[in-house]
Amino acid sequence: MSKNEDAAKNGVGEAFDHWLWNHEVTTRDAIEDAAKAALGQWLITHEEAVTNAIAKQIVEHQGHRWVGIAEASQGQQEITTKGLCPACQQPAAYTRELDRYVHTDGSDNRPCWLALSRGEVSAPDRPATT
């Protein structure tokens, strides 16, 4: 390294050391803050994939519970009805709990929810609740 590079390196090191000395920051705090920021950015970047994966898991692993609850309630309102999404005609399950159609393949159905809520698509009557 040249004298200028060494001087710059030493100056930055001393400035950072001085800053750390005057601010109560622990290594643990710094690592936690960095991890939170990195995870937050990753979640924002991968929001659609995460949402789709969650929806798919709900339908695949919890759908039977909704049906079981409906059967156990002895004729009370139906919790889940499988059929087609009225907006895109993909296989979907209508859930009373969410009051929405969820694509059974886990694909993003937010555009369908928006189209239905805006009245851009004619939705069939919701499943009977008797």
Salt bridges, closest charged atoms under 4 A:
GLU32 OE2 - ARG28 NE 2.96
GLU47 OE2 - ARG110 NH1 3.71
GLU60 OE2 - LYS56 NZ 4.00
GLU60 OE1 - HIS61 NE2 3.99
ASP99 OD1 - ARG126 NE 2.99
ASP108 OD1 - ARG110 NE 3.02
GLU120 OE2 - ARG118 NH1 3.66
